[in-house]
Amino acid sequence: MAYLFTSESVSEGHPDKVADQISDALIDNFLAFDADSKVACETLVTTGQVILAGEVKSNTYLDVQQIARDVIKKIGYTKSEYMFEANSCGVLSAIHEQSADINQGVDRKIPEEQGAGDQGMMFGYATNETENYMPLALDLSHKLLKELAALRRENAAITYLRPDAKSQVTLEYSDDNVPVRIDAIVISTQHDDFDEETAMLAKIKKDIIEILIPRIIAKNPEHAHLFNDKINYHINPTGKFVIGGPHGDTGLTGRKIIVDTYGGKGAHGGGAFSGKDPSKVDRSAAYATRHIAKNLVAAGVADEILVQVSYAIGVAEPMGIFIETYGTSKVNLTNGEIAKKVAAIFDMRPYFIEQRLKLRNPIYSETAAYGHMGRTPEVVTKTFSAPGGEEKTVTVELFTWEKLDYVDQIKTAFGL
């Protein structure tokens, strides 16, 4: 029976994402100057105020206030009428030293024996319904907001946009689990004040449908057939959306974990990513399981795969690896047998995850908006500044967990 499935995304200006981006900027700066830094940093943003809290073990000192302000400015909160502005907001730091009790369970004399930074279970998911092996509803939701942000920065075709926004896409699937059309699109975007509300709503809806949507179709021709004249659009359905961002809602790190992962497809272990260095398996093992799932699907093991791994704090070896293929397996093996082969190919001890995916590098700011998964791997050069005037320029590889670098090895192991 045909069915509907919905995923949502939020923009870089959404208050929770502002918090995530500040936390990950701190991670990057700590790792740039001390690759062995252990960091768990939470951020709260509200009207005119940023509060930083967390635990750090590092040999470097940072101007955390300036880092936070730089992030806020880059996002676009640069006007006083937003009631949250990069140069004038207060920034309070309550960051303190990491617990020695936790650290003794992670650091080891032999690096390969590094223990997991916490207990818990992590999930990775992949499906062949898109070229980047992501669920389509979430992929489109992200793309809508990335393009809306591009329009905001161009400030030409649409001139009234503010940083905060949310999107949602509902897809209709056929009986055989193939997306056949878009049933509904929801977009709520913060905007400048208008003189007349009815004209405002009409203008925003017209611009979204006639400017944003054609740009999405043009950049994603493989999905053009899903767009139709029967899509149910809900554009700023509450009406006026002038008050937004941290002034409209308090934002917290780690509060958009489904947006960050698979939009409700697959499963989620509950742990957030942003603000955590890679010794925290909530982050590193979630990336590693995505890497496994994507390479398995790309190799042809199954059309859709969920990978779970679990840990005990301070213990290097995972408790176990679980595989679900949702009846789409292309190999004559049970899910348990597939899991055993996966465990033989991928070493899931924390140290080896960090090495395999090059996670002890300042690569996290780019993950903190528009999803951690489904992104394009690339090499970039970044420069960081410390309070004493020291500068550090590093060349790093982003989104290593999205590389299809194990496909041949998997094909050999599975006889494909």
Secondary structure, DSSP 8 states (H G I E B T S, - for coil): --EEEEEEEE-TTSHHHHHHHHHHHHHHHHHHH-TT-EEEEEEEEETTEEEEEEEEE-S----HHHHHHHHHHHHT---GGGT--TTTSEEEEEEEE--HHHHHHH--SSGGG--BSS-EEEEEEEETTSTTSS-HHHHHHHHHHHHHHHHHHHTSS---EEEEEEEEEEEEE-TTS-EEEEEEEEEEEEE---S-HHHHHHHHHHHIIIIIHHHHHHH-GGGGGG--TT-EEEESTTS---S-HHHHS-EETT--HHHHTTTTSS---S---TTB-TTSHHHHHHHHHHHHHHHHHHHTSBSEEEEEEEE-BT-SS-SEEEEE-TT-B-SSS-HHHHHHHHHHHS--SHHHHHHHHT-SSS--GGGSSS-SSS---EEEEEEEE-TTS-EEEEEEEE-GGG---SHHHHHHHHT-
